[in-house]
């Protein structure tokens, strides 16, 4: 899974720490999300998308291999 979190964070001049604080997770979690090493819960995906003023579909890019 790929994400646009880093790109959208930059648009709002937000650090990983800023985003983590807004959605209630640790900074490391945001880093793992950005690298595609962590699959978020639906609730976390929604919070991140809402904070970055986008949709879950726009934020997370699923590839056929991700769907198993």
Secondary structure, DSSP 8 states (H G I E B T S, - for coil): -EE-HHHHHHHTT--HHHHHHHHTS-HHHHHHHHTT-----HHHHHHHHHHTTS-HHHHEE--GGGG-
